[in-house]
């Protein structure tokens, strides 16, 4: 292990990616919060479209959150597949290594 990895182990973890779905979730939550504050201070005099703002905000948040959850689940499944592949390779390598040790010790005869 290099010295830089020991001194700065979390150097690459500082980046945060924000995509459309994150913005959609935040927009929905902000719409609900804004509506609640304006309603609390009686700045809103309840026309029909204003009454619907919390529903739209909630819908945006739910849609964005569902999409993000799907991406997380897909990433976990891909990681599981990669781990399974690595385990298979490791088992094959272990078998080859064992056969090599037996052949070098004279306990296994290999035909050329």
Phi, psi and omega per residue, in radians:
X1 nan 2.348 -3.116
X2 -1.325 2.811 -3.096
X3 -1.148 -0.617 -3.111
X4 -1.152 -0.564 3.120
X5 -1.233 -0.528 3.119
X6 -1.305 -0.725 -3.091
X7 -1.292 -0.733 -3.080
X8 -2.134 1.220 -3.063
X9 -1.241 -0.375 -3.073
X10 -1.909 0.400 -3.063
X11 -1.108 -0.682 -3.064
X12 -1.492 -0.109 -3.068
X13 -1.553 0.046 -3.041
X14 -1.408 -0.149 -3.081
X15 -1.504 2.373 3.076
X16 -2.082 2.155 3.125
X17 -1.645 2.232 3.088
X18 -2.045 2.126 3.118
X19 -2.015 -3.029 -3.082
X20 -0.974 -0.700 -3.050
X21 -1.243 -0.598 3.055
X22 -1.123 -0.743 3.132
X23 -1.133 -0.661 3.119
X24 -1.105 -0.739 3.099
X25 -1.098 -0.833 -3.133
X26 -1.119 -0.678 3.114
X27 -1.091 -0.751 3.122
X28 -1.093 -0.792 3.137
X29 -1.150 -0.684 3.118
X30 -1.151 -0.663 3.113
X31 -1.098 -0.751 3.127
X32 -1.131 -0.772 -3.132
X33 -1.110 -0.783 3.132
X34 -1.076 -0.796 3.134
X35 -1.053 -0.777 -3.109
X36 -1.104 -0.738 3.130
X37 -1.164 -0.765 3.136
X38 -1.153 -0.631 3.103
X39 -1.203 -0.675 -3.139
X40 -1.143 -0.633 3.133
X41 -1.590 0.193 3.089
X42 0.969 0.671 3.062
X43 -1.536 -0.286 -3.112
X44 -1.876 2.258 3.114
X45 -1.916 0.963 2.997
X46 0.465 1.027 2.847
X47 -1.258 2.886 -3.025
X48 -1.060 -0.728 -3.090
X49 -1.180 -0.521 3.125
X50 -1.278 -0.605 3.101
X51 -1.134 -0.414 -3.106
X52 -1.500 -0.186 -3.090
X53 -0.973 -0.794 3.127
X54 -1.083 -0.591 3.134
X55 -1.196 -0.732 3.085
X56 -1.135 -0.750 3.119
X57 -1.073 -0.761 3.102
X58 -1.118 -0.702 3.135
X59 -1.127 -0.765 3.103
X60 -1.053 -0.758 -3.136
X61 -1.135 -0.732 -3.128
X62 -1.169 -0.761 3.130
X63 -1.091 -0.829 3.131
X64 -1.108 -0.749 3.134
X65 -1.127 -0.682 3.119
X66 -1.130 -0.747 3.118
X67 -1.095 -0.796 3.137
X68 -1.095 -0.692 3.107
X69 -1.095 -0.704 3.087
X70 -1.078 -0.710 3.107
X71 -1.140 -0.674 3.128
X72 -1.139 -0.766 3.139
X73 -1.111 -0.730 3.112
X74 -1.069 -0.733 3.115
X75 -1.107 -0.682 3.110
X76 -1.135 -0.747 3.126
X77 -1.105 -0.721 3.107
X78 -1.123 -0.677 3.108
X79 -1.137 -0.712 3.098
X80 -1.067 -0.715 3.119
X81 -1.120 -0.714 3.121
X82 -1.146 -0.686 3.118
X83 -1.142 -0.749 3.104
X84 -1.050 -0.722 3.121
X85 -1.121 -0.732 3.114
X86 -1.132 -0.671 3.116
X87 -1.120 -0.724 3.109
X88 -1.088 -0.778 3.115
X89 -1.099 -0.722 -3.140
X90 -1.119 -0.672 3.105
X91 -1.140 -0.743 3.122
X92 -1.121 -0.732 3.127
X93 -1.121 -0.710 3.127
X94 -1.082 -0.701 3.121
X95 -1.117 -0.788 3.125
X96 -1.101 -0.723 -3.142
X97 -1.115 -0.732 3.121
X98 -1.118 -0.794 3.123
X99 -1.095 -0.646 3.121
X100 -1.125 -0.761 3.126
X101 -1.112 -0.723 3.119
X102 -1.142 -0.696 3.128
X103 -1.157 -0.685 -3.141
X104 -1.233 -0.474 3.122
X105 -1.502 -0.072 3.129
X106 1.450 0.141 -3.115
X107 -1.562 -0.197 -3.128
X108 -2.316 2.236 3.136
X109 -1.707 2.175 3.140
X110 -1.897 2.257 3.102
X111 -1.509 2.308 3.133
X112 -1.706 nan nan
